[in-house]
Amino acid sequence: LPWAEEVDRVLIEAAGSRSDRVLVAPTASAPEGKEVFERWATMGLEHYRRIGAAPEVLPLRTAEDASRAEVVDGLDGSALVFFSGGNPAYLAGVLRGTPFLELLLAGVEAGETSLGGCSAGASVLGVRVPDPRSRKTSAEIWSDGLGFLPVMISAHWDTLDRWAPGIRSFVLDAVPDGRPHLAIEEQTAVVGDGRTFLVMGAG
């Protein structure tokens, strides 16, 4: 969305690759079908073109895709990889233990690639995520995130109870003992290098 243009410029400029390539990954939306995946892809392409970047859609829908050479090799020289909204548990399952994630982690740790995400693409970076398509109840809908950061991350924090009254309390009850909880409001980003973080946006 337009409010995030400044955030994305910061992420692209921070990448040591000196590239303007952005990989848009609507992976988390893949279970919702081709139309939803392509809608996220189009939004990403239009957004990054507005700020003068060179975006590409990453054809990453399944764990098998995350092992395909053409997908993994696409990371080379990318300034930013951005994961869309959708199902965070599905996204974690697609990425965990794959060559794609291993190479992405190496690029982020080297400061050569920035990593961003909204909604599911943000919460998956923490230690625990919900599976919104699960037919289970209560704590059984929770599964492991990718654990990039040692916190539990919740997006849309200021709108959750309007969507489903009581869901914020449900989320807080799921925070693992001893773990911090990072709640991010709408039109707000947390930007950092793993040690120091800055809040950008409206919230």
C-alpha positions in Angstrom: 0.0 0.0 0.0 1.2 3.6 -0.6 1.9 4.3 3.1 4.7 1.7 3.0 6.7 3.2 0.1 9.1 4.9 2.5 9.6 1.7 4.4 10.4 -0.2 1.2 12.9 2.4 0.1 14.7 2.0 3.4 14.8 -1.8 2.9 16.1 -1.6 -0.6 18.7 1.0 0.2 19.9 -1.1 3.2 20.7 -4.1 1.0 24.3 -4.5 0.3 23.6 -5.9 -3.2 23.3 -2.3 -4.6 20.4 -3.7 -6.7 16.9 -2.6 -7.2 15.5 -6.1 -7.7 12.5 -7.0 -5.5 11.1 -10.5 -5.3 7.4 -10.4 -4.5 6.4 -13.7 -2.9 2.6 -14.3 -2.5 3.4 -17.8 -1.1 1.2 -17.5 2.0 -1.9 -16.9 -0.2 -1.3 -20.0 -2.4 -3.9 -22.2 -0.6 -6.6 -19.6 -1.5 -6.1 -20.3 -5.2 -4.6 -18.8 -8.4 -6.8 -15.7 -8.4 -5.8 -14.6 -4.9 -2.1 -15.4 -5.5 -2.1 -13.3 -8.7 -4.0 -10.4 -7.0 -1.2 -10.2 -4.3 1.4 -10.5 -7.1 -0.2 -7.6 -9.1 -0.4 -5.4 -6.0 3.3 -6.0 -5.3 4.4 -5.4 -8.8 2.5 -2.1 -9.0 3.7 -1.0 -5.6 7.4 -1.5 -6.3 7.2 -0.1 -9.7 5.8 3.1 -8.2 9.0 3.6 -6.2 11.3 2.9 -9.1 12.3 -0.7 -8.2 12.5 -3.7 -10.5 10.0 -6.2 -9.1 9.5 -9.8 -10.1 6.9 -12.3 -8.9 8.5 -15.3 -7.3 6.8 -18.6 -8.4 7.0 -20.1 -4.9 3.8 -21.9 -4.0 5.0 -25.2 -2.4 7.9 -26.7 -0.6 8.9 -28.4 -3.8 9.1 -25.0 -5.5 11.5 -23.9 -2.6 13.9 -26.6 -3.8 13.7 -25.8 -7.5 17.0 -24.3 -8.9 15.2 -21.6 -10.9 13.4 -20.3 -7.7 16.5 -20.6 -5.4 18.8 -19.0 -8.0 16.4 -16.1 -8.3 17.6 -14.9 -4.9 20.9 -13.9 -6.4 21.3 -10.2 -6.5 17.9 -9.4 -5.0 17.7 -6.3 -2.7 14.5 -7.3 -1.1 12.3 -10.4 -0.7 8.7 -9.5 0.4 6.2 -12.1 1.6 2.5 -11.3 1.3 -0.4 -12.0 3.5 -2.3 -15.3 3.7 -1.8 -18.3 5.9 1.3 -17.9 8.1 1.4 -21.6 9.1 1.3 -22.6 5.4 4.1 -20.2 4.6 6.3 -21.5 7.4 5.7 -25.1 6.2 6.6 -24.2 2.7 9.9 -22.6 3.7 11.2 -24.6 6.6 14.2 -26.7 5.8 14.5 -25.7 2.2 17.4 -24.5 0.1 15.5 -21.3 -0.6 15.2 -20.4 3.1 18.9 -21.4 3.7 20.1 -19.1 1.0 17.7 -16.3 2.0 18.9 -16.5 5.6 22.5 -16.3 4.4 21.8 -13.2 2.3 20.0 -11.5 5.2 22.7 -12.3 7.7 25.4 -11.0 5.3 23.4 -7.8 4.9 23.1 -8.4 1.1 19.3 -8.9 1.1 16.5 -7.3 3.0 13.5 -9.3 4.1 10.0 -7.9 4.5 6.4 -9.0 4.9 2.9 -8.0 5.7 0.3 -9.8 7.8 1.2 -13.5 7.4 4.6 -12.5 5.9 5.4 -10.6 9.0 4.1 -12.9 11.7 5.9 -15.9 10.2 9.2 -14.3 11.2 8.4 -15.0 14.9 8.3 -18.2 17.0 4.6 -19.1 16.8 1.8 -18.6 14.2 -1.8 -19.6 13.8 -3.3 -21.7 11.0 -6.5 -19.9 10.1 -7.7 -22.8 7.9 -7.3 -25.3 10.8 -10.5 -27.0 11.9 -9.0 -27.6 15.3 -9.9 -25.4 18.3 -8.0 -23.4 20.9 -4.3 -23.9 21.2 -4.2 -26.6 18.6 -4.4 -24.1 15.8 -0.9 -22.8 16.7 2.3 -24.0 15.1 6.0 -23.0 14.9 7.0 -19.9 12.9 10.4 -19.5 11.3 11.9 -17.9 14.4 13.9 -15.2 12.7 13.2 -13.2 15.8 12.8 -14.7 19.3 9.3 -13.1 19.7 5.8 -13.9 18.8 4.6 -11.4 16.2 1.0 -10.3 15.6 -0.1 -8.1 12.7 -3.3 -6.0 12.4 -3.3 -5.5 16.2 -5.5 -2.5 16.3 -8.2 -4.1 14.2 -8.3 -7.7 15.4 -11.1 -7.3 17.9 -13.2 -5.5 15.4 -12.8 -8.5 13.1 -13.5 -11.0 15.8 -14.3 -9.8 19.3 -11.9 -11.4 21.9 -9.3 -12.5 19.5 -6.6 -10.3 21.0 -7.0 -12.1 24.3 -6.9 -15.4 22.5 -3.6 -14.4 20.8 -2.0 -13.2 24.1 -2.9 -16.5 25.7 -0.9 -18.3 23.0 2.3 -16.3 23.6 4.9 -18.9 24.7 6.1 -18.5 28.3 9.1 -16.2 28.6 8.7 -14.8 25.1 8.1 -11.2 24.3 5.1 -10.4 22.1 5.4 -7.8 19.3 2.0 -6.4 18.3 2.0 -4.4 15.0 -0.8 -2.1 14.2 -2.2 -1.4 10.7 -0.2 0.9 8.4 2.8 0.4 10.7 6.2 -1.3 10.2 9.0 -2.4 12.4 12.3 -2.0 10.6 15.7 -3.2 11.9 18.8 -5.3 11.5 18.2 -7.9 14.2 19.6 -5.7 16.9 18.2 -2.2 16.5 14.6 -1.5 15.4 12.7 1.6 14.3 8.9 1.9 14.2 7.7 3.6 10.9 4.2 4.5 9.8 1.0 5.6 11.6 0.9 3.3 14.6 
